[in-house]
Amino acid sequence: MIAQSATSKRMYARGVSKPKRADVLYVTSEDPHSILFRGKSMKIDRRCFLSLVIGGAAGTALTPLPWKMTDDSSIWSQNWPWTPVIAKGETFYESSACTLCPGGCGITVRMIEDRTVKIEGQTGHPVNDGGVCVLGLSGLQLLYNPNRVTRPMKRTGSRGSGRWEPISWDDAIGQVVSKLSELRENCQPQKVGC
């Protein structure tokens, strides 16, 4: 029996109705083959249990849901808009560290002819020991993203116009140094990002 607290006893004494017991199914300790449901005992023998399991399996097999799910999986995997082609060339592996988060997990990068094709976890690395997270695996998508900035760009239009022109590294470093020097001379280092 569940012990009631003093607060709940006072509430019931003042006329607050007791909460109704939910419909629960539980095995009684006196007879392990008896299930108590809504206060009534139901006997579950081997024949009843097997008919319940077989009926559940037959009902699942006859519903269209499993067949629809297998149909969808074939649609998802076989009707791709692109056909994967295995790259040809000399394969070699490079060890590195993932820099996409502060963890610094060890990664092994599979390359074919200077093109990165796969990122894997580095076995024996003290941080991740062969595992790599989804963020580390997405490094290939970041590397080959068409919107990735691969060289310095200078804004030519107004802010937000999206007009940029490529400049050399020397010009970019020179502009950054001149802007930082100007801010330092004017005692305004807080305006670096403005």
Order of alpha helices (4+ residues) and beta strands (2+ residues): alpha-beta-beta-beta-alpha-alpha-beta-beta-beta-alpha-alpha-beta-beta-alpha
